[in-house]
Amino acid sequence: MAKDFYGDLRLGILGGGQLGRMLIQEAINFNVNIHVLDPDPNAPCKKLCNQFEVGSLSDFDTVYNFGKDLDMITIEIEKVNVDALEKLEDEGVLVYPQSRVIRLIQDKGLQKQFFKQNDIPTSAFQFISNRDGLANCQIALPYIQKLRKDGYDGKGVKKISSSADYADAFDAPSIVEEMVDFEKEIAVIVARNDRGDMATFPMVEMEFNPQANLVEFLISPSTYSFDIQSKAESIALKIANDLQIVGVLAVEMFLTKDGDILVNELAPRPHNSGHQTIEGNFTSQFGQHLRAIFNLPLGNTESRANAIMVNLLGEEGYEGLAEYDGIEEALSIEGVYVHLYGKKYTKPFRKMGHVCIINQDRALAIENARKVQELIKVIA
Amino acid sequence: MAKDFYGDLRLGILGGGQLGRMLIQEAINFNVNIHVLDPDPNAPCKKLCNQFEVGSLSDFDTVYNFGKDLDMITIEIEKVNVDALEKLEDEGVLVYPQSRVIRLIQDKGLQKQFFKQNDIPTSAFQFISNRDGLANCQIALPYIQKLRKDGYDGKGVKKISSSADYADAFDAPSIVEEMVDFEKEIAVIVARNDRGDMATFPMVEMEFNPQANLVEFLISPSTYSFDIQSKAESIALKIANDLQIVGVLAVEMFLTKDGDILVNELAPRPHNSGHQTIEGNFTSQFGQHLRAIFNLPLGNTESRANAIMVNLLGEEGYEGLAEYDGIEEALSIEGVYVHLYGKKYTKPFRKMGHVCIINQDRALAIENARKVQELIKVIA
């Protein structure tokens, strides 16, 4: 690295949301000077950094000007201006993950091609350039239509069950994906530093809220067989190595009913499926991301306990100044860690915080997580 | 509480050093608005809070004006203007710990009297108003002279071995304390919330740097007998209850060679002897302090692993812009957590950071801590 990571290193984060916030909580331990760019003047990171700048993450000039006096840039969201990052890289700013990795992952179509080219198992797919392409699609109905770009948090994904759904489908470049009859959604977070050290966190199991299409509940570590877990971790390691990424990479996968694993999609940054590592593992995904981008030895990723992560989503039917019901009761349960994200306003399914529940007894951890889920409501 | 602890609560911290910094790292999870007052314009908390104000902690007007629009005030250092806090309390600001507790603890003479009045075991002592009092002292030489006020971090304490030392002694109101032939310095951190719930962290053992008279090395949990540990915890609980304190209280004690426990002194706030709780215990002392002052259920204080805390003190012979040697090597050891305090300048024995080393195997934890101590040097 050009500079010591403590003292005078200026690290820029593109995005000032909860991921940036938790990254800052960890970066404080390294004495790093943090600069944050976010379009929202009330972003969760606003008051927690050396410099907070309001501006568009998609605008070339804004991102370039934000980054040109920094030593290193990382992201907490993929939807950023990659051309500006490329120029900054050319001028000697360290950009981790690298601009080419972000460019590839921004486009779910390029991701799919990358999987195919690198023999990474993934569901069958084909590209269409707009809604009209659906009628001639070779994939059997029902299938999934996914926008190539700008989908996030469950947005940009539609199930097409029959031709009656065509009219409501996305009219933009998309992937049509075979519907996977999966047993479970799983994820592995892998980290890689610039010298090529790699480490995976234990595989986790996700429970989705079908209505919001958001992770609602996450269990770490998984109790699937050693074979399945090894396979999932090997896939994550292969992808990190094929990409030569620097930083953490979340690999979301489907475990099919036949015991196969298919890669769903990638996120080149700390991810919702790794929040439980803060209390549940020896190293958190945020600490690991910092170790990776600072080219330090990677930390021990082992679990310290069974950890359940519950997302606190804005309750349906409430919109406005956020209020949090039930936190006091939830904190009376052993092993409960509340993380609020500092968002002023709630709306249905907005990610307002998360809770991690740990216990040496897995069943008790899950039981307590269900209690927490019942207790805490984000209303307005 | 007057307001919800999330969202709109304005919490003031008197002092913006490392304790405030670690308190903020935890307070981020509660959405609290943090205001910090510190005389140093480059204090470690400067860029991590909603509002940072430079000003004297001892000045009535400064403290009063800082606090008058806040909902709650806490401290990270005892040397603050208590009259201002008392007035703020009268006007409805919540001050935790309470001003009367801070006033008592500010004066080590009042502390000693409090111990005596409440049958809390402590070493024999007498008060002197200046150096001249030493000659007529009833305590047998050698003894300890301690300034009643303003001593901290080992400053304000002198060993008087013979009358030859009188000339160098403090010429101010002091306590003369019997020298305790102790086997070990130990500490228990206890927390109490406003509804009277109390909880102790497991007793820890301290190793001092005799030159700097600072904690250099701390082992948690202790392996002394159950009887000794229970006795130490009971004393801490009794003190917290006698004081009716709200917040955490560090109780530093001597374990004598006869197995007796004598209370040395108190700190009504998170304390150096509790830093290892961040990684070593289910709840950290910072999280517990917040739970206590927010009148929430107290967290589980149990140890999650053997945890050794090593202070990173400025190396002798170096003064100036801080540099940190050996961090990379230290991070390659398993279970090593580095916390740098964001202090720009180092000087001999200045507390620049700490490292926590955890391991299920106690001997290995200690071995790794010694390695870390060898590896990391804070120089200039």
Interface residues (C-beta under 8 A of the other chain):
Chain A: D4 Y6 G7 R21 I24 Q25 I28 N29 F30 N31 N33 I34 K47 L48 C49 N50 F282 R291 L296 P297 G299 N300 R304 A305 L321 A322 E323 Y324 I327 E328 L331 S332 E334 G335 Y337 V338 H339 L340 Y341 G342 K344 I358
Chain B: D4 Y6 G7 R21 I24 Q25 I28 N29 F30 N31 N33 I34 K47 L48 C49 N50 F282 R291 L296 P297 G299 N300 R304 A305 L321 A322 E323 Y324 I327 E328 L331 S332 E334 G335 Y337 V338 H339 L340 Y341 G342 K344 I358
